[in-house]
């Protein structure tokens, strides 16, 4: 009997240990495939006093190595390590391709060769990688087909990045496609038209797809462009800022969800959104300069893991109107942002981690999957779109407002008060309408949450929205979510 009891206890311990491994370690098991030696690229970047364009290109190579580590054989999808979202795995794996594709495309755009040597020493034909993924993903007969696009479908968001990638690589990948292949890719992209979308920044996805197709000389829907841009502009609240939908919040989606797409749409067709780019973008960018510093920015709101994308509008603004936003300050913002986050665990195993610093499930939204956080690459994509001779790359970086002196500034139409402390480099965002402190405490991501998520196959992460939007202040030196690496 004793032996039986001992055996049962031992078996239970083994099963429990296996279960704990499954809920804690299994989501990240695939990360072991990433070449450990390639981590030197990230480590080196954080030691540089003044990173150069070549150092950002090295980061791009690191990201591409990550993509190829986790990609399917066709390169149409990538199965990144991490916690899953609530949607279908098919869409998650598409994100793994679509959110890296624009980075591959800008590398091709300004390179004399299509061959890229990765940090591990492996050499790949980047145009072939992008072409193979596009053709497999848009072919209904291929096992890696991305699927038909339906109402409120995550594929609508990803189609915007796919279309942008085609435009950015128009001199290489688009030129390599024959008439039938072009028709196949365009046919998949056109499915975004006529579909119901979330009534917020999603309207820009549909517009961007059609603007890119128009710029490529392909079939497009002019009405879809006009209708979706008109609806987007109805979310404008003045003083440079949008709300994310008619009743949505004011947050950093202005940077990575609005002005990022506005910048590309205007770049592809200068006749579109000219008034927004000429008048609203400089105002927003001026505010954004006051939110960024050596300790990044006073993070708040949802989609925190997109954190490195924040400087993207500054780069666009410095390109469209250098008098309003000096390229040297936009460059400083990019350097500080990437240095801070890389030093605090944002890039690891060839992936962008799922948190503010490292992986942090308590702030990871349930709609975010293993590849969602690759939207963080957006500032890098805009920067590498600029040629090496651009002022952004050739001028010495200039200090940001918090590096020049103390300040107090009202932004977002008076919704926020921002204070900068030059001595500590701390930037504080003051919320004029906070919730009671008792309502803004974090609910931890518990073992029960992990088990339920693993058993159900869907995320069971806590809803910490009151903490993300309702606190009285948010600071950069001590971020509201902490900084676990």
C-alpha positions in Angstrom: 0.0 0.0 0.0 2.8 2.3 0.9 4.4 1.7 -2.5 1.2 2.5 -4.2 0.8 5.7 -2.3 4.4 6.7 -3.0 3.9 5.9 -6.7 0.7 7.9 -6.8 2.3 10.9 -5.1 5.3 10.7 -7.5 3.1 10.4 -10.5 1.0 13.3 -9.3 4.2 15.4 -8.8 5.3 14.6 -12.4 2.0 15.4 -13.8 1.8 18.7 -11.9 5.3 19.6 -13.0 4.4 18.8 -16.6 1.3 20.9 -16.3 3.2 23.8 -14.9 5.7 23.5 -17.7 2.8 23.5 -20.2 1.2 26.7 -18.8 4.4 28.6 -18.1 7.0 27.5 -20.6 5.3 25.8 -23.5 4.1 29.0 -25.2 7.8 30.0 -25.5 9.4 26.6 -26.3 9.9 27.4 -30.0 12.1 30.3 -29.0 14.9 27.8 -28.5 15.3 27.5 -32.3 16.5 31.1 -32.7 20.3 31.4 -33.1 21.6 32.5 -29.7 24.6 34.2 -31.3 22.3 36.6 -33.1 21.3 38.2 -29.8 24.7 40.1 -30.0 23.0 42.5 -32.5 20.6 43.7 -29.7 23.3 43.8 -27.1 25.6 45.8 -29.3 22.9 48.3 -30.1 22.4 49.2 -26.5 26.1 50.0 -26.1 26.2 52.6 -28.9 26.3 56.2 -27.9 25.1 57.2 -31.4 23.5 54.4 -33.4 23.9 54.8 -37.2 21.7 53.8 -40.0 23.8 50.6 -40.4 22.9 49.7 -36.8 19.2 49.9 -37.5 19.7 47.8 -40.6 21.4 45.2 -38.4 18.2 45.3 -36.2 16.2 44.7 -39.4 18.3 41.7 -40.2 17.8 40.4 -36.6 14.0 40.7 -37.0 14.1 38.9 -40.4 16.2 36.1 -38.8 13.4 35.8 -36.3 10.7 35.7 -39.0 12.6 32.9 -40.9 13.1 31.0 -37.7 9.4 30.8 -37.1 8.1 30.9 -40.6 6.3 28.0 -42.4 8.1 26.5 -45.4 6.2 28.8 -47.8 7.0 31.9 -45.8 3.3 32.9 -45.9 2.9 32.5 -42.1 5.0 32.5 -39.0 4.4 30.7 -35.7 6.0 33.0 -33.2 6.4 31.9 -29.5 4.1 33.6 -27.0 0.6 33.8 -25.6 -2.2 33.5 -28.1 -5.0 35.9 -28.9 -8.7 35.2 -28.9 -9.0 34.9 -32.7 -8.1 32.1 -35.1 -4.6 30.8 -35.4 -4.7 31.4 -39.1 -5.0 35.1 -38.6 -2.3 35.0 -35.9 0.1 33.4 -38.2 -0.7 35.9 -41.0 0.3 38.6 -38.5 3.7 36.9 -38.3 4.2 37.6 -42.0 2.3 40.8 -42.6 3.8 42.8 -39.7 7.4 42.0 -40.8 6.8 42.3 -44.5 7.0 46.1 -44.7 10.4 46.0 -42.9 11.6 43.5 -45.5 10.2 45.7 -48.2 11.9 48.9 -47.0 15.2 47.0 -46.8 14.8 46.1 -50.5 13.7 49.6 -51.4 17.0 51.2 -50.6 19.3 48.3 -51.3 21.2 47.6 -54.5 20.9 43.8 -53.9 18.1 41.5 -52.8 20.6 39.4 -50.8 20.6 39.9 -47.1 23.2 38.4 -44.7 21.6 37.6 -41.4 23.3 38.0 -38.0 23.9 34.2 -38.0 25.9 34.5 -41.2 23.2 32.9 -43.4 22.4 34.7 -46.6 18.9 34.9 -48.1 17.2 36.4 -51.1 14.8 38.8 -49.4 12.8 39.5 -52.5 12.2 35.8 -52.9 11.2 35.4 -49.3 8.6 38.2 -49.7 7.4 37.0 -53.1 7.0 33.4 -51.9 5.0 34.4 -48.9 2.7 36.7 -50.9 2.0 34.1 -53.5 1.4 31.3 -51.1 -0.8 33.4 -48.8 -3.1 34.6 -51.5 -3.5 31.3 -53.3 -6.7 29.4 -52.1 -5.2 26.2 -53.3 -2.1 26.5 -51.0 -2.3 25.0 -47.5 -0.9 28.3 -46.1 -3.6 30.4 -47.8 -4.5 33.3 -45.5 -8.2 32.7 -45.9 -11.1 34.7 -47.3 -11.7 38.1 -45.7 -15.0 38.5 -43.9 -16.7 41.3 -41.8 -14.6 42.7 -38.9 -11.9 40.2 -39.9 -8.3 40.6 -38.5 -7.2 40.0 -42.1 -8.5 43.5 -43.0 -5.8 45.0 -40.7 -3.1 42.7 -42.1 -4.1 43.5 -45.7 -3.1 47.1 -45.1 0.5 46.0 -44.3 0.5 43.5 -47.2 -0.5 46.2 -49.6 2.1 48.7 -48.2 4.8 46.0 -48.6 3.9 45.6 -52.3 4.2 49.3 -52.8 7.4 49.6 -51.0 8.9 46.7 -52.9 7.4 47.8 -56.2 10.8 47.9 -57.9 11.7 44.4 -56.9 8.9 42.0 -55.8 6.0 43.6 -57.8 8.2 43.7 -60.9 8.9 40.0 -60.5 5.3 39.0 -60.5 3.7 38.0 -63.8 0.2 39.1 -64.8 -1.5 36.1 -63.2 0.4 36.4 -60.0 -0.4 40.1 -59.7 -4.1 39.3 -60.3 -4.1 36.7 -57.6 -2.5 39.0 -55.0 -4.8 42.0 -55.9 -7.9 39.7 -55.9 -7.1 38.8 -52.3 -6.5 42.4 -51.2 -9.7 43.7 -52.9 -11.7 41.5 -50.5 -11.4 44.3 -47.9 -13.9 46.4 -49.8 -17.5 46.2 -48.8 -16.8 44.5 -45.5 -17.9 45.8 -42.1 -15.1 47.2 -40.1 -14.7 48.4 -36.5 -15.7 52.1 -36.4 -12.3 53.4 -35.5 -8.8 53.4 -36.9 -9.8 50.3 -39.0 -11.2 52.6 -41.7 -7.6 53.5 -42.5 -6.8 49.9 -43.3 -9.3 49.7 -46.1 -8.2 53.1 -47.5 -4.5 52.2 -47.4 -5.1 48.9 -49.3 -6.9 50.8 -52.1 -4.4 53.7 -52.2 -1.5 51.2 -52.5 -3.3 49.3 -55.3 -3.9 52.6 -57.1 -0.3 53.6 -56.8 0.7 50.2 -58.3 -1.6 50.7 -61.3 -3.8 47.9 -60.2 -7.6 47.6 -59.7 -8.8 49.7 -56.8 -12.0 51.2 -55.3 -12.0 55.0 -55.3 -15.3 55.1 -53.4 -13.7 52.9 -50.6 -10.9 55.4 -50.3 -13.2 58.5 -50.1 -15.7 56.9 -47.8 -13.2 55.5 -45.3 -11.0 58.6 -45.2 -14.1 60.8 -44.6 -15.2 58.6 -41.7 -11.7 58.7 -40.2 -11.6 62.5 -40.3 -14.8 62.6 -38.3 -12.8 61.2 -35.3 -10.5 64.3 -35.3 -11.0 66.3 -32.1 -8.7 69.3 -32.9 -5.2 70.3 -31.8 -3.7 67.4 -33.7 -5.5 64.6 -31.9 -8.0 61.9 -32.9 -10.2 59.7 -30.7 -10.2 56.0 -31.7 -13.7 56.0 -32.9 -16.7 58.3 -32.2 -16.6 57.6 -28.5 -13.1 56.2 -28.2 -10.3 57.3 -26.0 -7.4 59.6 -26.7 -4.2 57.6 -26.5 -1.1 56.5 -28.4 -3.2 55.0 -31.1 -2.8 58.5 -32.6 0.9 57.6 -33.2 0.8 54.0 -34.4 -2.8 53.6 -35.5 -3.7 57.0 -37.1 -0.7 59.1 -38.2 1.3 56.0 -39.3 -1.4 55.2 -41.9 -2.1 58.8 -42.7 1.6 59.3 -43.4 1.8 56.3 -45.8 -1.4 57.2 -47.6 -0.2 60.7 -48.2 3.2 59.4 -49.2 1.6 57.1 -51.8 -0.8 59.8 -53.0 0.1 63.4 -52.2 -3.4 64.5 -53.1 -4.9 62.7 -50.2 -5.0 63.9 -46.6 -2.9 66.9 -47.5 -4.7 69.2 -45.1 -4.2 66.7 -42.2 -0.5 66.3 -43.0 0.0 70.1 -43.4 -1.9 71.3 -40.4 -2.7 68.5 -37.9 0.4 66.3 -38.1 2.8 69.1 -37.1 0.7 70.0 -34.0 0.5 66.4 -32.9 4.2 65.8 -33.6 5.0 68.9 -31.5 3.1 67.4 -28.6 4.7 64.0 -29.1 8.2 65.5 -28.8 7.2 66.5 -25.3 6.1 63.0 -24.4 9.4 61.3 -25.4 12.7 61.3 -23.5 15.6 59.1 -22.2 13.1 57.0 -20.2 10.8 56.5 -23.2 7.3 58.0 -22.6 4.6 58.0 -20.0 2.9 54.9 -21.2 -0.9 54.5 -20.7 -3.7 52.9 -22.7 -4.1 49.7 -24.6 -1.8 47.9 -27.0 1.2 48.8 -24.8 3.3 46.2 -26.6 3.4 48.4 -29.8 5.7 50.7 -27.7 8.6 51.2 -30.2 6.2 52.5 -32.9 5.5 55.8 -31.1 8.2 57.9 -32.9 6.9 57.0 -36.4 4.8 60.2 -36.8 7.8 62.4 -35.9 9.8 60.9 -38.7 6.9 61.5 -41.2 6.5 65.1 -39.9 10.2 65.8 -40.2 10.1 64.6 -43.8 6.9 66.4 -44.9 7.7 69.7 -43.0 11.3 69.9 -41.5 10.6 73.4 -40.3 8.0 72.2 -37.9 9.8 69.1 -36.7 13.6 69.1 -37.2 14.8 65.8 -38.5 17.5 65.8 -35.8 14.9 65.8 -33.1 12.9 63.0 -34.8 16.2 61.0 -35.0 16.8 61.6 -31.3 13.4 60.3 -30.5 14.0 57.2 -32.5 17.4 56.6 -30.9 16.2 57.0 -27.4 13.1 54.9 -27.9 14.9 51.9 -29.4 17.8 52.1 -27.0 15.5 52.2 -23.9 13.3 49.3 -25.0 16.1 47.1 -26.3 17.9 47.6 -23.0 14.7 46.5 -21.2 13.9 43.3 -23.0 11.7 44.4 -26.0 13.6 42.2 -28.5 14.3 38.6 -27.6 14.7 35.4 -29.5 14.0 37.2 -32.8 10.6 38.5 -31.6 9.1 41.5 -30.0 8.1 40.6 -26.5 4.5 40.8 -25.3 4.7 43.7 -22.8 6.0 47.1 -22.2 9.6 46.0 -21.4 9.7 42.2 -21.5 6.8 39.8 -21.6 4.1 40.9 -19.2 0.7 39.1 -19.5 -1.1 41.4 -17.1 -1.1 44.3 -19.6 -1.4 42.2 -22.8 -4.7 42.7 -24.4 -6.7 39.5 -25.2 -6.8 40.5 -28.9 -2.9 40.4 -29.0 -1.2 37.2 -30.1 2.5 36.1 -30.4 3.1 38.3 -33.5 0.8 41.2 -32.7 3.5 43.2 -31.0 5.5 43.4 -34.3 3.6 46.6 -34.9 6.4 48.0 -32.7 8.5 47.9 -35.9 6.6 50.7 -37.4 9.0 53.5 -36.4 11.9 51.4 -37.8 10.0 50.9 -41.1 9.4 54.6 -41.6 13.0 55.5 -40.7 14.5 52.9 -43.1 12.2 54.2 -45.8 14.3 57.3 -45.8 17.5 57.1 -48.0 20.9 57.2 -46.4 21.5 60.8 -47.6 18.3 62.1 -45.9 18.9 64.8 -43.2 17.3 62.4 -40.7 20.3 60.1 -41.1 23.1 62.7 -41.8 22.5 65.3 -39.1 23.6 64.9 -35.5 20.6 64.1 -33.2 19.3 67.1 -31.3 18.0 67.1 -27.7 14.3 66.7 -27.0 12.3 69.2 -24.9 12.8 67.3 -21.6 16.6 67.3 -22.2 16.5 71.1 -22.7 14.6 72.1 -19.6 11.6 71.8 -17.4 8.2 72.3 -19.1 4.5 72.1 -18.6 2.3 71.7 -21.6 -1.4 71.1 -22.3 -2.0 68.7 -25.1 -4.8 66.8 -26.9 -7.1 69.7 -26.8 -6.5 70.2 -23.1 -7.3 66.6 -22.2 -3.9 66.0 -20.8 -1.3 68.1 -18.9 2.3 67.0 -19.5 5.2 67.9 -17.2 8.8 67.4 -18.0 11.6 67.4 -15.4 15.0 68.0 -17.0 17.0 66.9 -13.9 15.4 63.4 -13.7 14.3 63.2 -17.4 10.9 62.1 -16.0 7.8 63.0 -18.1 4.5 62.9 -16.3 1.1 62.8 -17.9 -1.7 64.2 -15.7 -5.2 62.7 -16.3 -7.8 65.4 -15.6 -10.6 62.9 -14.9 -9.1 60.0 -13.0 -10.9 57.1 -11.4 -10.7 56.4 -7.7 -7.4 54.8 -6.9 -9.1 51.7 -5.6 -10.5 51.0 -9.1 -7.1 51.4 -10.9 -5.1 48.7 -9.2 -3.8 45.9 -11.4 -5.4 42.5 -11.3 -2.5 40.0 -11.6 -2.2 37.3 -14.2 -2.7 34.3 -12.0 -1.9 30.6 -12.2 -5.7 30.1 -12.6 -5.7 32.5 -15.6 -2.8 30.5 -17.1 -4.5 27.2 -16.6 -7.9 28.4 -18.0 -6.2 29.9 -21.0 -4.2 26.7 -21.7 -7.3 24.4 -21.2 -9.6 26.5 -23.3 -7.1 27.5 -26.0 -8.2 31.1 -25.7 -6.7 33.9 -23.6 -7.9 34.4 -20.0 -5.9 37.6 -19.2 -7.2 40.1 -16.7 -9.1 43.2 -17.8 -6.9 46.0 -16.5 -8.4 48.8 -18.6 -9.1 51.0 -15.5 -5.4 50.9 -14.7 -4.5 51.7 -18.3 -6.8 54.7 -18.7 -8.0 55.8 -15.3 -5.0 56.6 -13.1 -4.4 60.2 -12.0 -0.8 60.3 -13.4 1.4 58.2 -15.7 5.2 58.7 -15.6 8.1 57.6 -17.8 10.6 56.9 -15.0 8.2 54.7 -13.2 5.8 53.3 -15.8 2.3 52.4 -14.4 2.8 48.8 -15.4 6.3 48.4 -14.0 9.2 47.3 -16.2 9.7 43.5 -15.9 12.4 42.4 -18.3 
